[in-house]
Protein backbone atom coordinates (compact mmCIF):
# COMPACT_ATOMS: atom_id res chain seq x y z
CA UNK A 1 0.00 0.00 0.00
CA UNK A 2 1.32 3.45 -0.91
CA UNK A 3 2.30 5.74 1.95
CA UNK A 4 1.84 9.47 2.33
CA UNK A 5 5.05 11.30 1.47
CA UNK A 6 6.25 13.96 3.88
CA UNK A 7 6.51 17.56 2.70
CA UNK A 8 10.13 17.31 1.52
CA UNK A 9 9.68 13.96 -0.20
CA UNK A 10 6.55 15.17 -1.95
CA UNK A 11 8.18 18.35 -3.21
CA UNK A 12 11.19 16.40 -4.46
CA UNK A 13 8.90 14.01 -6.36
CA UNK A 14 7.01 16.89 -7.98
CA UNK A 15 10.22 18.65 -9.04
CA UNK A 16 11.70 15.42 -10.41
CA UNK A 17 8.59 14.83 -12.53
CA UNK A 18 9.13 18.28 -14.05
CA UNK A 19 12.89 18.28 -14.43
CA UNK A 20 13.15 15.12 -16.51
CA UNK A 21 10.73 16.75 -18.98
CA UNK A 22 12.03 20.31 -18.71
CA UNK A 23 11.54 22.48 -21.80
CA UNK A 24 15.14 23.61 -21.57
CA UNK A 25 16.15 20.14 -22.77
CA UNK A 26 14.10 20.43 -25.95
CA UNK A 27 15.85 20.99 -29.33
CA UNK A 28 13.81 24.18 -29.80
CA UNK A 29 15.23 25.68 -26.61
CA UNK A 30 18.71 24.58 -27.56
CA UNK A 31 18.32 26.26 -30.96
CA UNK A 32 17.06 29.47 -29.33
CA UNK A 33 19.97 29.50 -26.89
CA UNK A 34 22.40 28.99 -29.79
CA UNK A 35 20.92 31.96 -31.67
CA UNK A 36 19.92 29.84 -34.65
CA UNK A 37 16.54 31.43 -35.36
CA UNK A 38 15.88 34.64 -37.27
CA UNK A 39 13.49 37.21 -35.86
CA UNK A 40 10.68 36.11 -38.14
CA UNK A 41 11.01 32.55 -36.83
CA UNK A 42 11.01 33.77 -33.23
CA UNK A 43 7.89 35.75 -34.07
CA UNK A 44 6.18 32.54 -35.16
CA UNK A 45 7.02 31.01 -31.79
CA UNK A 46 5.81 34.16 -29.99
CA UNK A 47 2.50 33.93 -31.85
CA UNK A 48 2.07 30.32 -30.73
CA UNK A 49 3.04 31.17 -27.16
CA UNK A 50 0.58 34.08 -27.09
CA UNK A 51 -2.26 31.75 -28.05
CA UNK A 52 -1.21 29.36 -25.28
CA UNK A 53 -1.20 32.06 -22.56
CA UNK A 54 -3.90 34.42 -23.88
CA UNK A 55 -6.64 32.88 -21.73
CA UNK A 56 -4.52 32.26 -18.63
CA UNK A 57 -6.12 35.12 -16.63
CA UNK A 58 -9.62 33.74 -17.23
CA UNK A 59 -8.40 30.21 -16.54
CA UNK A 60 -6.82 31.32 -13.27
CA UNK A 61 -10.05 33.11 -12.39
CA UNK A 62 -11.95 29.86 -12.84
CA UNK A 63 -9.45 28.04 -10.67
CA UNK A 64 -9.66 30.75 -7.99
CA UNK A 65 -13.40 30.15 -7.73
CA UNK A 66 -12.88 26.45 -7.07
CA UNK A 67 -10.56 26.90 -4.08
CA UNK A 68 -12.56 26.30 -0.88
CA UNK A 69 -10.43 28.13 1.67
CA UNK A 70 -9.35 31.76 1.95
CA UNK A 71 -5.60 31.19 2.33
CA UNK A 72 -5.39 29.27 -0.92
CA UNK A 73 -7.55 31.83 -2.70
CA UNK A 74 -5.27 34.64 -1.54
CA UNK A 75 -2.25 32.85 -2.99
CA UNK A 76 -4.08 32.34 -6.27
CA UNK A 77 -5.39 35.90 -6.29
CA UNK A 78 -1.83 37.24 -6.15
CA UNK A 79 -1.02 35.14 -9.20
CA UNK A 80 -4.16 36.30 -11.01
CA UNK A 81 -3.53 39.99 -10.30
CA UNK A 82 -0.01 39.59 -11.61
CA UNK A 83 -1.43 38.27 -14.88
CA UNK A 84 -4.10 40.95 -15.30
CA UNK A 85 -2.19 43.98 -13.93
CA UNK A 86 -5.21 46.13 -12.91
CA UNK A 87 -4.83 49.72 -14.08
CA UNK A 88 -2.00 48.79 -16.45
CA UNK A 89 -3.57 46.91 -19.36
CA UNK A 90 -0.42 47.28 -21.45
CA UNK A 91 1.44 45.26 -18.80
CA UNK A 92 -0.88 42.24 -18.94
CA UNK A 93 1.24 39.20 -19.65
CA UNK A 94 -0.40 38.36 -23.00
CA UNK A 95 0.22 41.96 -24.08
CA UNK A 96 3.89 41.68 -23.15
CA UNK A 97 4.18 38.67 -25.43
CA UNK A 98 2.51 40.68 -28.21
CA UNK A 99 5.18 43.34 -27.65
CA UNK A 100 7.93 40.77 -28.16
CA UNK A 101 6.19 39.49 -31.29
CA UNK A 102 6.08 43.04 -32.66
CA UNK A 103 9.84 43.29 -32.10
CA UNK A 104 10.09 40.18 -34.27
CA UNK A 105 8.13 41.84 -37.08
CA UNK A 106 4.67 40.43 -36.33
CA UNK A 107 1.79 42.89 -36.00
CA UNK A 108 -0.46 42.81 -32.95
CA UNK A 109 -3.41 42.17 -35.25
CA UNK A 110 -1.76 39.11 -36.75
CA UNK A 111 -0.80 37.67 -33.38
CA UNK A 112 -4.21 38.22 -31.81
CA UNK A 113 -6.06 36.80 -34.81
CA UNK A 114 -3.73 33.90 -35.52
CA UNK A 115 -6.40 31.38 -34.57
CA UNK A 116 -9.00 32.58 -37.08
CA UNK A 117 -6.29 32.87 -39.75
CA UNK A 118 -5.36 29.22 -39.29
CA UNK A 119 -1.85 29.95 -38.00
CA UNK A 120 -2.11 28.09 -34.69
CA UNK A 121 -0.59 24.63 -34.64
CA UNK A 122 -2.65 21.70 -33.29
CA UNK A 123 -0.05 21.05 -30.60
CA UNK A 124 -0.34 24.66 -29.42
CA UNK A 125 -4.12 24.37 -29.32
CA UNK A 126 -3.78 21.18 -27.28
CA UNK A 127 -1.58 23.02 -24.76
CA UNK A 128 -4.26 25.64 -24.09
CA UNK A 129 -6.96 22.98 -23.91
CA UNK A 130 -4.94 21.07 -21.31
CA UNK A 131 -4.87 24.13 -19.06
CA UNK A 132 -8.65 24.35 -19.31
CA UNK A 133 -8.89 20.71 -18.28
CA UNK A 134 -6.66 21.31 -15.27
CA UNK A 135 -8.50 24.37 -13.96
CA UNK A 136 -12.04 23.17 -14.64
CA UNK A 137 -12.17 19.41 -14.30
CA UNK A 138 -9.13 17.96 -12.53
CA UNK A 139 -8.68 17.82 -8.77
CA UNK A 140 -7.51 21.11 -7.25
CA UNK A 141 -4.15 19.59 -6.37
CA UNK A 142 -3.65 18.48 -9.98
CA UNK A 143 -4.51 21.96 -11.23
CA UNK A 144 -2.06 23.74 -8.92
CA UNK A 145 0.72 21.24 -9.54
CA UNK A 146 0.12 20.97 -13.26
CA UNK A 147 0.21 24.72 -13.86
CA UNK A 148 2.18 26.49 -11.14
CA UNK A 149 4.81 23.83 -10.51
CA UNK A 150 5.11 22.11 -13.88
CA UNK A 151 4.88 25.18 -16.13
CA UNK A 152 5.50 28.37 -14.16
CA UNK A 153 8.19 26.51 -12.24
CA UNK A 154 10.26 26.13 -15.41
CA UNK A 155 10.58 29.76 -16.45
CA UNK A 156 13.11 30.98 -13.84
CA UNK A 157 15.66 28.53 -15.28
CA UNK A 158 14.40 28.43 -18.89
CA UNK A 159 14.01 32.09 -19.81
CA UNK A 160 17.50 33.32 -18.80
CA UNK A 161 18.94 31.24 -21.65
CA UNK A 162 16.42 32.75 -24.05
CA UNK A 163 17.12 36.28 -22.85
CA UNK A 164 20.87 35.89 -23.25
CA UNK A 165 20.40 34.82 -26.86
CA UNK A 166 17.83 37.53 -27.57
CA UNK A 167 20.11 40.23 -26.17
CA UNK A 168 22.93 39.00 -28.38
CA UNK A 169 20.56 39.25 -31.34
CA UNK A 170 19.87 42.91 -30.60
CA UNK A 171 16.56 42.83 -28.74
CA UNK A 172 16.14 45.56 -26.13
CA UNK A 173 15.21 45.12 -22.49
CA UNK A 174 11.83 46.62 -23.29
CA UNK A 175 11.27 44.04 -26.03
CA UNK A 176 12.05 41.32 -23.49
CA UNK A 177 9.83 42.53 -20.65
CA UNK A 178 7.67 39.39 -20.83
CA UNK A 179 10.65 37.22 -20.01
CA UNK A 180 12.03 39.41 -17.22
CA UNK A 181 8.63 39.54 -15.52
CA UNK A 182 8.27 35.77 -15.52
CA UNK A 183 11.83 35.07 -14.44
CA UNK A 184 11.07 37.03 -11.28
CA UNK A 185 7.38 36.43 -10.58
CA UNK A 186 7.31 32.70 -11.28
CA UNK A 187 9.74 32.00 -8.45
CA UNK A 188 6.92 32.98 -6.07
CA UNK A 189 4.21 31.40 -8.20
CA UNK A 190 6.01 28.07 -7.99
CA UNK A 191 6.08 28.38 -4.20
CA UNK A 192 2.38 29.23 -4.13
CA UNK A 193 1.65 26.26 -6.34
CA UNK A 194 3.38 23.88 -3.99
CA UNK A 195 1.56 25.30 -0.96
CA UNK A 196 -1.81 24.80 -2.63
CA UNK A 197 -0.85 21.36 -3.93
CA UNK A 198 0.49 20.18 -0.59
CA UNK A 199 -2.57 21.50 1.25
CA UNK A 200 -5.00 19.42 -0.79
CA UNK A 201 -2.93 16.26 -1.22
CA UNK A 202 -4.14 14.57 1.92
CA UNK A 203 -3.78 10.98 0.68
CA UNK A 204 -1.14 8.98 -1.18
CA UNK A 205 -3.55 8.69 -4.09
CA UNK A 206 -3.90 12.49 -4.38
CA UNK A 207 -0.15 12.93 -4.17
CA UNK A 208 0.21 10.45 -7.01
CA UNK A 209 -2.35 12.40 -9.06
CA UNK A 210 -0.47 15.66 -8.49
CA UNK A 211 2.86 14.13 -9.52
CA UNK A 212 1.17 12.71 -12.59
CA UNK A 213 -0.26 16.14 -13.46
CA UNK A 214 3.22 17.67 -13.32
CA UNK A 215 4.54 15.01 -15.66
CA UNK A 216 1.57 15.43 -18.02
CA UNK A 217 1.89 19.23 -18.14
CA UNK A 218 5.62 19.18 -18.76
CA UNK A 219 5.13 16.55 -21.47
CA UNK A 220 2.34 18.57 -23.07
CA UNK A 221 4.60 21.59 -23.25
CA UNK A 222 7.29 19.47 -24.89
CA UNK A 223 4.69 18.37 -27.43
CA UNK A 224 3.86 22.02 -28.15
CA UNK A 225 7.55 22.70 -28.71
CA UNK A 226 7.74 19.62 -30.94
CA UNK A 227 5.15 21.21 -33.20
CA UNK A 228 6.86 24.59 -33.24
CA UNK A 229 10.31 23.12 -33.76
CA UNK A 230 9.11 20.96 -36.63
CA UNK A 231 7.45 23.96 -38.31
CA UNK A 232 10.57 26.09 -37.93
CA UNK A 233 12.99 23.41 -39.09
CA UNK A 234 10.93 22.22 -42.05
CA UNK A 235 9.51 25.46 -43.39
CA UNK A 236 6.00 24.89 -42.07
CA UNK A 237 5.99 28.29 -40.39
CA UNK A 238 6.35 29.93 -43.81
CA UNK A 239 3.41 27.96 -45.15
CA UNK A 240 1.35 29.17 -42.21
CA UNK A 241 2.40 32.70 -42.96
CA UNK A 242 1.44 32.34 -46.61
CA UNK A 243 -2.01 31.03 -45.60
N, C-alpha and C positions, 0 to 999 in steps of 0.2 A: 504494500500500500504506500502511495506517495506521502511524503511528509511536507509540512509547511516550512518553507525556507525562511530563515531569519532575514532581517532587513538587508544586511550586507550581502548575503548569499543571493537574495532575490535581485538586488540591483546589479550584481555581477553577471547574473544570468541574462538579464535584460540587455545589458551593454554588450555582452558577447554575441547575442542574437543579432544585434545591429552591426557590430564591427566586422563580422565575417562577410557581411553583405554591404559594406560601406560604399557609397557612390564614388568616393575618392579612388577606389580600386578599379573603376570602370574605364575602358579604353577612351571613352569620350572625355572624362576628366583628365586623363593622362595627356590627351591631345590638346586640351585647353591649356593645361599647365606648361606644355611644351611650346605654346604659341603657334600651333599649326593652322588654326582657323582664321580666315579673313573676317572682317567686320560683318559682311553680309551673312556669312555662315553663323556667326555668333548671334546675329539678329534673328535668324530662324530659330535658334535655341531659345532666345529670350521670348519670342512669340509663343512657343510651346509652353515655356515655364509660366508665362502670364496666364494662359488658359488654365493651367493646373492650380494656380493660387488665387485666381480672380474671385472665386466664391468662398475663400477661406473665412472671411469675416462672418458671412451668413452661416457657414457651417459651424464655426465656433459658437455663434449665438445659439444655434440649435443645441449644441452640446451643453452650453451653460444652463439651458432650461432643464436639462435632464439631471443635473447634479442635485442630490437631495439635501445637502447640508451647506450652511453658509460659508464655512471655511474653504471648502473646495470651490464654491462659486466665486469667492473673492480671488482665488488664485487664477481661475479661468477668466474672470473679468479683466484682470490686469493684462492678460494675454490678448483678449479681444480689443481692449482699448488701444493697445499697441499696434494692432492691425488697422484699426479704423481711424486713429489719430483725430479725435473730435476737434473741430475748429481749424484743422489743417488738412483739408482734403487732398492737397497736392503731395502730402507726406504719407498717404495711405500706401501700404506696401505694394498692392498691384500697380499703383501709379508710379512708384519708384522703379518697378520693372519696365513699365512703358518708357520711362525716361532713359533707361539703359538701351532699350530697343531703338529709340530715336537716335541715340549716339552711334548705333550700328547702321543707321540709314533706313530704318523702318518707321513709317508714319504711325502716329497714335491710332489713326482710323484703321489702318491695316491690322495692327496688333489686336485691337478691340473687336474687330469684325472677322478675325481669322476663322472662327468656327463656321459662320454662314458662307464664307468664301471657299470652304473646303480645304483649308490649310492646316487643320489640326490632325495630327497623326492618331490612329486608333489607340496606340499605347499611351499617348498623352491623355486621351479621353478616359481611358481605363483608370489612370492615376487619379483623376478628379472624382470619378465614380466611386473608387475605393474609399476616399475620404468621406463621401456621403454615407457609405455603408457603415463606416466606423462611428460617425457621430450620431447616426439615426437608429441603427439597428443592432449593433454589437453591444456587449456589456460595457459599462462605463470604464472599467479597468482596461479593456481592450482599446477603447477609443483614446484614452489618455496615453497609453503606452504606444499605440500604433501611430499616433501623430506627434506628440510632444517629445517622446524619447527616440522613436525610430527615425523621424524625419527632421524635426527641429534640432534634435540632438546631434545631427551630422554637420550642420552648417558651421559651427565654430572651428572645426578642423578642415572642412572642405573648402569654404570660400576664401580663406587666406591664399591658397594656391591659385585660385582663379584671379583674385585681385592682383597678385604679383605679376601674372601674365598679362592682365589687362593694362596695368600701369606701364609695362614694358612696351605695349602696343600703342601707347599714347592716349589712353582714356584718362579723363580727369577724375579727381576725387568726387566731384559733383555727379559725373556720369555713373559712378560706382556706389552711390549712396545706398542703394538696395542691399548691397553686399555688406557694407560697413554696419548698417543697422542690424542685420541678422547675426553677424559675427558677435555682436555685443549682447543683443536682447535674447538670443536663443540659448545662451548660457543659463539664464534664469528660467526660461521657459522649460528647458530640460529638467531643471530641478523641480519646478511646479508639476510637471508631468509625472515625475516619480512619486511625489507626495500624494497626488490623486490616485495613481495606480496602486501604490502600497496601501492606501487607506481602504480601498474597496476589494483588494485581493485577500479575502479572509479565509480562503481554503486553498489547499494544494491545486485543486482543479482550476480555480480562478487564476492562480499564479501561472499555471501552464497555459491558459488562454491568453494571458497578457504577453507572455514570452512568445507565443505563437503569432500574436498580432504584430509584435516588433519585427519578427522575421518576415512576415507577409508584407508589411509596409516597405521594409528595406528592399525586398525582392521586387515589389511592384515598381519602386523607383528605378531600380536597375533595368527593369523591362522598358520603362519610359525612355531611359537613356539608350537602350538598345535601338529603339525606333529612331531616335534622333541621330544617333551615331551612324546607323545604316543609311539614313537619308543624306547626311552630310558627306559620307564617304563614297556614296554611289550615285550622287547627283540627283537624288530624289527631292531634295529641298528646292532645286531649280525648277523641277517639274511642278511642284506645288506653287511656286511663285508664278510660273507661266499660267497656271489655271486661274 
